[in-house]
Amino acid sequence: MSRFSLDDLAAVIASRAETTAEKSYTRSLLDGGAPRVAKKLGEEAIECVIAALDTDRAALVGEAADLLYHLMVLLHLQGVAFDEILAELERRTARSGHEEKAARAKVAGGA
């Protein structure tokens, strides 16, 4: 099993963000701003779904990696630390998924 983590990926993205677009695909994405990164994230999400529906395990692994990478680039661009995402997941998993979803629906409906 790989010891590479999403924290490692976040560090790589932060490092590559400090270089030039000529040297780094990450930097070129960031230079395109949220519209470019969000578009790439959406494309990768669709490709991930297609790979899953095709039951192509190798393609799904590759597309899932692309999806996570582009999500982490977007989070970096927006200044959202991965720990914030983990804290939100921890908060949500403190109760059942049905309870958590119902609570979000009440907040959205009551706003």
C-alpha angles and dihedrals in degrees: 000000000000119000091204109116138190086254087059090050091050089053092050091050092049090050094048091047087067094060132068129280089242089062101034135047087198091058091048090053092049091049088058090059129215095321093059096042093045091049091052090047090053092048091051092048090054092047089050091053091048092050090050093050091047087052089228101153096189092048091047091053091050095045092046088054090050090048094051092046093052091045090053091049090052092048090050091049092051094045094245113147117220088234088065089058091048091049090052092049090049090051092049095047093053085089136025119292091243092053092046093049092047091052091052091049091053091051092048092046094047096049 
